[in-house]
Amino acid sequence: MKTYHDVFVEQLVRRRRPGGEAVFRLGAILLGLILITLAFVLVRNFFPVLFALVVILEFFAFVYTVKEFEYSFISGDVDIDLIRGKRKRSTIFSCSCRDISLMAPCGTHEEALSEAFTRTTDASESAGGEGRWFFVCQREDGSRELVYLTPNERLLDAFSGYLARKMDYKPRTEHKISAE
């Protein structure tokens, strides 16, 4: 007799900051210091208000440049949420494993990536990062979506249980369920 178990795997991935973001942050700090100095020299009466405004703007510039992705795999359904500033969450992708036609590590199956896609979603750690995978989602309405992600072993194991022949993955360890 075959038994089925619910599968629930979540993974949080923080987008690595490219070098341009570090330059942006340094520029924001320098601009803030210049504005505070000018406010102190030119308009001393409004200095506390301008100082508070610059500090608040710096706070938002730092907090809302942080991007995180949460992958949720629940019994064959995949959801990818974008989290900005560790506060605002929005779902950017959702599908069932039945809609996935191919899943493989980046650098393989280049012929699949040369085709046209309706939408491309990059929810990976970084564009050229190690451990980056992609999958192609074929919707019932005919649209095709390409999704990049950086899954860990648990998430890859969960996908492999539902994608079997559509996935280019061999589990490293066998997971055995004990009958207790």
ZALOMI-963865 format. One record per residue (C-alpha): residue number from 1; x negated, y negated, z negated. Coordinates in steps of 0.1 Angstrom, whole numbers, plus 5000, padded with zeros to 4 digits. Each point is the difference from the previous one (the first is absolute). Example, Ala and Ser with C-alpha at 12.3 -4.5 7.8 and 13.67 -1.06 7.14 Angstrom:
<torlos>
<num:1; X:4877; Y:5045; Z:4922>
<num:2; X:4986; Y:4966; Z:5007>
</torlos>
This chain:
<torlos>
<num:1; X:5000; Y:5000; Z:5000>
<num:2; X:4986; Y:4966; Z:5010>
<num:3; X:5003; Y:4972; Z:4974>
<num:4; X:4997; Y:4963; Z:5007>
<num:5; X:4985; Y:4975; Z:4977>
<num:6; X:5004; Y:4962; Z:5001>
<num:7; X:4968; Y:4982; Z:5009>
<num:8; X:4993; Y:4966; Z:4986>
<num:9; X:4966; Y:4983; Z:5006>
<num:10; X:4992; Y:4963; Z:4997>
<num:11; X:4968; Y:4982; Z:5008>
<num:12; X:4989; Y:4964; Z:4995>
<num:13; X:4974; Y:4986; Z:5025>
<num:14; X:4985; Y:4966; Z:4996>
<num:15; X:4991; Y:4983; Z:5033>
<num:16; X:4963; Y:4994; Z:5000>
<num:17; X:4991; Y:4963; Z:5004>
<num:18; X:4982; Y:4991; Z:5032>
<num:19; X:4971; Y:4975; Z:4999>
<num:20; X:5023; Y:4973; Z:5012>
<num:21; X:5021; Y:5001; Z:4969>
<num:22; X:4970; Y:4994; Z:4978>
<num:23; X:4991; Y:4970; Z:5021>
<num:24; X:5037; Y:4988; Z:4996>
<num:25; X:4999; Y:5003; Z:4962>
<num:26; X:4966; Y:4982; Z:4998>
<num:27; X:5014; Y:4973; Z:5022>
<num:28; X:5031; Y:4997; Z:4978>
<num:29; X:4979; Y:4996; Z:4969>
<num:30; X:4978; Y:4974; Z:5016>
<num:31; X:5031; Y:4981; Z:5013>
<num:32; X:5016; Y:5002; Z:4966>
<num:33; X:4969; Y:4985; Z:4983>
<num:34; X:4998; Y:4972; Z:5026>
<num:35; X:5037; Y:4992; Z:4995>
<num:36; X:4996; Y:5000; Z:4962>
<num:37; X:4969; Y:4977; Z:5002>
<num:38; X:5018; Y:4976; Z:5024>
<num:39; X:5031; Y:4999; Z:4978>
<num:40; X:4979; Y:4992; Z:4969>
<num:41; X:4980; Y:4973; Z:5018>
<num:42; X:5028; Y:4983; Z:5020>
<num:43; X:5033; Y:5005; Z:4980>
<num:44; X:4992; Y:5006; Z:4964>
<num:45; X:5037; Y:4994; Z:4990>
<num:46; X:5012; Y:5030; Z:5019>
<num:47; X:4970; Y:5022; Z:4994>
<num:48; X:5017; Y:5025; Z:4976>
<num:49; X:5029; Y:5005; Z:5025>
<num:50; X:4976; Y:5004; Z:5030>
<num:51; X:4977; Y:5023; Z:4980>
<num:52; X:5030; Y:5022; Z:4991>
<num:53; X:5012; Y:5001; Z:5036>
<num:54; X:4965; Y:5010; Z:5013>
<num:55; X:4997; Y:5028; Z:4974>
<num:56; X:5034; Y:5014; Z:5009>
<num:57; X:4992; Y:4999; Z:5037>
<num:58; X:4967; Y:5018; Z:4993>
<num:59; X:5018; Y:5026; Z:4980>
<num:60; X:5024; Y:5008; Z:5028>
<num:61; X:4972; Y:5000; Z:5026>
<num:62; X:4982; Y:5027; Z:4980>
<num:63; X:5030; Y:5021; Z:4989>
<num:64; X:5019; Y:5002; Z:5033>
<num:65; X:4970; Y:5009; Z:5021>
<num:66; X:5000; Y:5034; Z:4983>
<num:67; X:5017; Y:5027; Z:5021>
<num:68; X:5009; Y:5035; Z:4987>
<num:69; X:5018; Y:5028; Z:5017>
<num:70; X:5020; Y:5027; Z:4983>
<num:71; X:5006; Y:5033; Z:5018>
<num:72; X:5029; Y:5020; Z:4987>
<num:73; X:5006; Y:5035; Z:5013>
<num:74; X:5033; Y:5015; Z:4987>
<num:75; X:5009; Y:5035; Z:5014>
<num:76; X:4991; Y:4992; Z:5036>
<num:77; X:5009; Y:4963; Z:5000>
<num:78; X:4973; Y:4974; Z:5002>
<num:79; X:5003; Y:4964; Z:4988>
<num:80; X:4972; Y:4974; Z:5001>
<num:81; X:5004; Y:4968; Z:4979>
<num:82; X:4980; Y:4969; Z:5002>
<num:83; X:4992; Y:4984; Z:4967>
<num:84; X:4988; Y:4964; Z:5000>
<num:85; X:4984; Y:4984; Z:4969>
<num:86; X:5011; Y:5031; Z:4979>
<num:87; X:5035; Y:4985; Z:5000>
<num:88; X:5018; Y:4999; Z:5033>
<num:89; X:5009; Y:5034; Z:5015>
<num:90; X:5014; Y:5006; Z:5034>
<num:91; X:5005; Y:5032; Z:5019>
<num:92; X:4981; Y:4998; Z:5033>
<num:93; X:5005; Y:5035; Z:5013>
<num:94; X:5023; Y:5029; Z:4994>
<num:95; X:5006; Y:5033; Z:5018>
<num:96; X:5005; Y:5037; Z:4996>
<num:97; X:4973; Y:5026; Z:5008>
<num:98; X:5024; Y:5014; Z:5027>
<num:99; X:4993; Y:4968; Z:5020>
<num:100; X:4962; Y:5003; Z:4998>
<num:101; X:4986; Y:5016; Z:5032>
<num:102; X:4962; Y:4998; Z:4991>
<num:103; X:4979; Y:4993; Z:4969>
<num:104; X:4962; Y:5000; Z:5002>
<num:105; X:4969; Y:4982; Z:4987>
<num:106; X:4989; Y:4970; Z:5020>
<num:107; X:4974; Y:5007; Z:5025>
<num:108; X:5018; Y:5031; Z:5013>
<num:109; X:5028; Y:5003; Z:5025>
<num:110; X:4991; Y:4968; Z:5017>
<num:111; X:5023; Y:5009; Z:5029>
<num:112; X:5030; Y:4996; Z:4976>
<num:113; X:4989; Y:4965; Z:4991>
<num:114; X:4997; Y:4988; Z:5036>
<num:115; X:5038; Y:5002; Z:5005>
<num:116; X:5024; Y:4971; Z:4995>
<num:117; X:5016; Y:4995; Z:4966>
<num:118; X:5030; Y:4979; Z:4990>
<num:119; X:4984; Y:4991; Z:4967>
<num:120; X:4966; Y:5005; Z:4982>
<num:121; X:4997; Y:4999; Z:4963>
<num:122; X:4966; Y:4999; Z:4983>
<num:123; X:5004; Y:5010; Z:4963>
<num:124; X:4965; Y:5013; Z:4996>
<num:125; X:4972; Y:4989; Z:4977>
<num:126; X:4980; Y:4984; Z:5028>
<num:127; X:5000; Y:5001; Z:5038>
<num:128; X:4967; Y:5019; Z:5003>
<num:129; X:5001; Y:5018; Z:4967>
<num:130; X:4992; Y:5035; Z:4992>
<num:131; X:5029; Y:5024; Z:4995>
<num:132; X:5023; Y:4981; Z:5023>
<num:133; X:5028; Y:5020; Z:5016>
<num:134; X:5028; Y:4992; Z:5024>
<num:135; X:5034; Y:5015; Z:5009>
<num:136; X:5024; Y:4995; Z:5029>
<num:137; X:5037; Y:4997; Z:4991>
<num:138; X:5024; Y:5007; Z:5028>
<num:139; X:5034; Y:4986; Z:4991>
<num:140; X:5034; Y:5013; Z:5013>
<num:141; X:5006; Y:4967; Z:5019>
<num:142; X:4968; Y:5007; Z:5021>
<num:143; X:4977; Y:4975; Z:4983>
<num:144; X:4965; Y:5011; Z:4990>
<num:145; X:4981; Y:4986; Z:4970>
<num:146; X:4964; Y:5004; Z:4991>
<num:147; X:4991; Y:4999; Z:4963>
<num:148; X:4965; Y:4999; Z:4985>
<num:149; X:4994; Y:5010; Z:4963>
<num:150; X:4974; Y:5012; Z:4976>
<num:151; X:5014; Y:5030; Z:4983>
<num:152; X:4984; Y:5020; Z:4971>
<num:153; X:4999; Y:5038; Z:4998>
<num:154; X:5033; Y:5003; Z:4981>
<num:155; X:5018; Y:4980; Z:5027>
<num:156; X:4984; Y:5019; Z:5028>
<num:157; X:5011; Y:5033; Z:4983>
<num:158; X:5035; Y:4987; Z:4998>
<num:159; X:5000; Y:4990; Z:5037>
<num:160; X:4985; Y:5034; Z:5010>
<num:161; X:5029; Y:5018; Z:4984>
<num:162; X:5025; Y:4983; Z:5022>
<num:163; X:4980; Y:4994; Z:5032>
<num:164; X:4982; Y:5034; Z:5003>
<num:165; X:4992; Y:5000; Z:5038>
<num:166; X:5003; Y:4963; Z:5006>
<num:167; X:4971; Y:4992; Z:4977>
<num:168; X:4962; Y:5003; Z:5004>
<num:169; X:4993; Y:5010; Z:4964>
<num:170; X:4988; Y:5030; Z:4981>
<num:171; X:5005; Y:4998; Z:4962>
<num:172; X:4968; Y:5003; Z:4980>
<num:173; X:5015; Y:5020; Z:4972>
<num:174; X:5030; Y:5023; Z:4997>
<num:175; X:5027; Y:4988; Z:4976>
<num:176; X:5017; Y:5028; Z:4983>
<num:177; X:5032; Y:4996; Z:4980>
<num:178; X:5001; Y:5020; Z:4969>
<num:179; X:5032; Y:5019; Z:4991>
<num:180; X:5003; Y:4990; Z:4963>
</torlos>
